Amino acid sequence: MPSRKIAPRMLARTLRHLERDGLVSRTVHATVPPRVDYALTEMGATLHLTIQTLVSWTERHQSRIAAARDAYDVRAAAEQAQAEREAAEREALARRVNAGAS
């Protein structure tokens, strides 16, 4: 799978949620520029095996996931094209009806 960059704002928001849930701790250092460190809490560390299992599952199935995404994208594009054709047909019909009413 291609690597994707996470926006700093989204990362900060996610880390704050994890901190709120008690999974990470946050330490702010009064330096210039400011520095913030995050660390797993004891409870957060208990998730390691679960997360590793999920990562392993994802790695084993990444080709099937990619194929499913590709199939979905093709299907979604076809549905969008069909919807656009139908909208154009309705618009053309409305123009013909309006032209006949004039």
Backbone bond lengths (Angstrom), bond angles and torsions (degrees), N, CA, C in turn:
res aa  C-N    CA-C-N  psi(-1)  N-CA   C-N-CA  omega(-1)  CA-C   N-CA-C  phi
1 M - - - 1.438 - - 1.521 108.85 -
2 P 1.332 117.42 144.32 1.452 118.80 179.73 1.523 110.31 -70.18
3 S 1.329 116.00 145.55 1.462 118.41 176.86 1.523 107.99 -77.88
4 R 1.302 115.12 146.09 1.454 120.64 -179.34 1.508 108.57 -126.25
5 K 1.317 115.93 142.81 1.457 120.32 178.02 1.519 108.74 -85.82
6 I 1.321 115.05 143.49 1.457 120.09 176.81 1.524 107.85 -101.71
7 A 1.304 115.53 138.26 1.461 120.12 179.17 1.526 108.79 -67.08
8 P 1.324 117.44 139.48 1.468 119.82 -179.70 1.527 113.36 -53.70
9 R 1.319 116.76 -38.55 1.469 120.19 179.79 1.532 111.06 -63.85
10 M 1.336 116.48 -42.03 1.458 120.16 179.89 1.529 110.50 -68.00
11 L 1.323 116.92 -38.73 1.460 120.50 176.95 1.525 110.49 -61.68
12 A 1.328 116.51 -47.56 1.468 120.35 179.66 1.524 110.70 -60.91
13 R 1.299 116.31 -41.47 1.475 120.52 -179.98 1.531 111.10 -64.31
14 T 1.332 115.85 -44.04 1.462 120.30 179.40 1.524 110.80 -63.78
15 L 1.337 116.68 -43.70 1.462 120.32 178.54 1.525 111.26 -62.57
16 R 1.305 117.26 -38.07 1.475 120.35 177.49 1.530 111.07 -63.99
17 H 1.332 116.50 -39.56 1.471 119.99 176.95 1.528 110.31 -64.17
18 L 1.320 116.43 -42.66 1.465 120.27 178.91 1.520 110.83 -65.22
19 E 1.325 116.32 -36.67 1.467 120.43 176.35 1.533 109.87 -65.09
20 R 1.301 116.14 -44.73 1.468 121.12 179.50 1.527 111.30 -60.18
21 D 1.347 115.93 -37.38 1.464 120.88 179.44 1.523 112.80 -77.85
22 G 1.336 116.62 -6.41 1.456 119.84 178.60 1.514 114.01 84.61
23 L 1.322 117.65 15.98 1.464 120.61 -177.27 1.524 112.60 -92.11
24 V 1.337 116.88 -25.87 1.460 120.78 176.19 1.520 109.01 -132.52
25 S 1.326 114.49 154.40 1.464 119.90 172.85 1.518 107.42 -109.78
26 R 1.310 115.73 152.91 1.462 122.17 -175.96 1.514 108.51 -123.87
27 T 1.336 116.09 129.18 1.461 121.51 177.57 1.523 108.23 -123.00
28 V 1.334 115.60 121.96 1.460 121.32 179.06 1.522 107.91 -98.04
29 H 1.336 116.05 128.61 1.462 122.08 178.76 1.524 108.65 -104.00
30 A 1.324 116.51 129.90 1.464 121.82 -179.83 1.518 109.57 -81.11
31 T 1.326 115.14 73.07 1.461 120.98 179.36 1.517 108.79 -123.24
32 V 1.309 116.00 169.26 1.457 121.11 175.10 1.523 106.92 -118.46
33 P 1.321 119.13 117.55 1.467 126.04 -6.71 1.527 110.44 -69.73
34 P 1.335 116.32 161.49 1.465 119.99 -179.00 1.526 110.59 -60.25
35 R 1.314 115.87 147.57 1.461 120.48 178.75 1.523 108.27 -129.74
36 V 1.327 115.10 138.57 1.462 121.55 178.06 1.517 107.10 -125.96
37 D 1.323 115.89 129.78 1.457 121.17 176.33 1.519 109.25 -111.18
38 Y 1.314 115.25 142.36 1.460 121.70 175.15 1.516 108.40 -119.26
39 A 1.313 116.04 144.86 1.468 121.19 177.62 1.519 108.53 -143.33
40 L 1.326 115.22 150.55 1.459 118.68 175.07 1.517 109.71 -66.75
41 T 1.300 115.90 139.78 1.460 120.01 171.81 1.525 108.00 -82.55
42 E 1.302 115.66 175.69 1.463 119.33 177.48 1.529 109.79 -59.74
43 M 1.330 116.43 -42.33 1.462 119.73 178.83 1.531 110.72 -66.45
44 G 1.325 117.03 -40.94 1.459 120.37 178.76 1.517 111.78 -60.88
45 A 1.327 116.52 -37.29 1.459 120.90 -179.79 1.524 111.64 -64.04
46 T 1.339 117.29 -26.10 1.465 119.33 179.52 1.522 111.82 -68.68
47 L 1.319 117.59 -14.51 1.468 121.45 178.33 1.517 112.98 -84.00
48 H 1.317 117.83 -9.35 1.460 121.43 -174.22 1.526 112.63 -52.64
49 L 1.312 117.91 -50.69 1.463 121.05 -178.23 1.528 111.07 -62.79
50 T 1.318 117.26 -41.93 1.463 121.30 179.20 1.527 110.87 -62.75
51 I 1.321 116.28 -45.76 1.464 120.26 -179.62 1.527 110.28 -66.47
52 Q 1.335 117.17 -40.66 1.458 120.27 178.61 1.523 110.71 -61.88
53 T 1.335 116.81 -38.48 1.462 120.94 177.11 1.522 110.52 -62.51
54 L 1.324 116.41 -42.80 1.469 120.63 178.54 1.528 110.90 -64.40
55 V 1.331 117.86 -42.48 1.456 121.54 178.73 1.530 109.73 -62.22
56 S 1.319 117.03 -44.89 1.473 120.92 179.36 1.523 110.85 -61.70
57 W 1.330 116.38 -43.30 1.471 120.54 178.56 1.531 109.89 -60.11
58 T 1.327 115.94 -45.34 1.464 120.73 -179.49 1.525 111.01 -61.95
59 E 1.324 116.75 -42.92 1.464 119.83 178.83 1.527 111.14 -63.06
60 R 1.339 117.31 -40.63 1.464 120.42 179.90 1.529 111.77 -66.69
61 H 1.305 117.25 -30.84 1.461 121.17 -173.87 1.527 113.67 -107.85
62 Q 1.325 117.92 10.34 1.464 118.73 -173.22 1.517 113.65 -61.27
63 S 1.331 118.70 -33.20 1.472 118.70 179.16 1.526 110.36 -70.30
64 R 1.325 117.35 -36.72 1.472 120.10 177.31 1.523 110.94 -69.92
65 I 1.315 116.52 -36.66 1.467 120.32 177.03 1.528 109.42 -63.94
66 A 1.338 116.55 -45.58 1.467 120.74 179.30 1.523 110.71 -61.48
67 A 1.342 117.40 -41.82 1.465 120.92 179.01 1.524 110.61 -64.43
68 A 1.326 116.74 -41.05 1.472 120.22 178.33 1.525 110.52 -63.69
69 R 1.317 116.76 -41.26 1.466 120.23 178.54 1.525 110.67 -63.91
70 D 1.338 116.52 -44.08 1.465 120.06 178.74 1.520 110.97 -60.96
71 A 1.338 116.79 -45.19 1.468 120.97 179.62 1.526 110.48 -62.24
72 Y 1.313 116.36 -41.42 1.467 120.77 178.44 1.524 109.92 -62.46
73 D 1.333 116.98 -46.26 1.466 120.55 -178.82 1.533 111.39 -60.73
74 V 1.331 117.24 -40.84 1.467 121.21 178.05 1.529 109.51 -63.91
75 R 1.325 115.89 -45.99 1.467 121.27 -179.59 1.535 110.51 -63.24
76 A 1.321 116.86 -44.45 1.470 120.67 -179.77 1.522 111.01 -64.42
77 A 1.333 117.55 -39.22 1.470 120.79 178.59 1.524 110.47 -65.30
78 A 1.335 116.78 -41.20 1.470 120.58 178.85 1.525 110.25 -64.66
79 E 1.331 116.99 -41.93 1.466 120.42 178.81 1.523 110.78 -64.33
80 Q 1.333 116.93 -40.17 1.463 121.12 178.41 1.523 110.54 -64.65
81 A 1.324 116.75 -43.66 1.466 120.65 179.09 1.528 110.18 -62.77
82 Q 1.321 117.15 -41.98 1.472 121.16 178.34 1.526 110.61 -62.76
83 A 1.329 116.83 -43.92 1.465 120.65 178.99 1.531 110.57 -62.21
84 E 1.329 117.38 -39.39 1.465 120.71 178.91 1.522 111.29 -67.58
85 R 1.353 117.57 -39.13 1.477 120.35 176.87 1.529 110.31 -63.15
86 E 1.330 116.25 -44.71 1.468 120.00 -179.43 1.526 111.09 -63.72
87 A 1.337 116.77 -39.93 1.463 120.31 178.21 1.523 110.61 -64.21
88 A 1.334 116.71 -40.99 1.466 120.63 178.49 1.522 110.55 -64.68
89 E 1.340 117.49 -39.47 1.466 121.10 177.90 1.528 110.73 -64.44
90 R 1.336 117.26 -42.05 1.472 120.39 178.40 1.520 110.64 -64.41
91 E 1.311 116.00 -40.37 1.463 120.44 179.65 1.531 110.72 -65.15
92 A 1.335 116.40 -42.97 1.469 120.19 178.69 1.523 110.52 -63.65
93 L 1.315 117.37 -41.61 1.458 121.55 178.41 1.523 110.43 -63.26
94 A 1.333 116.85 -43.16 1.467 120.50 179.18 1.523 110.47 -62.62
95 R 1.336 117.88 -39.32 1.467 120.77 177.87 1.532 110.80 -63.84
96 R 1.349 116.13 -41.90 1.471 119.48 179.60 1.528 110.55 -64.81
97 V 1.332 115.84 -41.30 1.477 119.83 -179.99 1.528 109.15 -64.96
98 N 1.322 116.77 -45.35 1.455 120.67 -179.65 1.517 111.86 -64.97
99 A 1.342 116.93 -36.99 1.475 120.79 178.90 1.531 109.68 -68.00
100 G 1.324 117.67 -36.04 1.461 120.84 179.55 1.522 111.91 -73.17
101 A 1.325 117.06 -25.61 1.466 121.11 -179.10 1.518 110.93 -80.70
102 S 1.315 118.10 -17.30 1.473 121.20 -177.06 1.502 112.34 -78.03
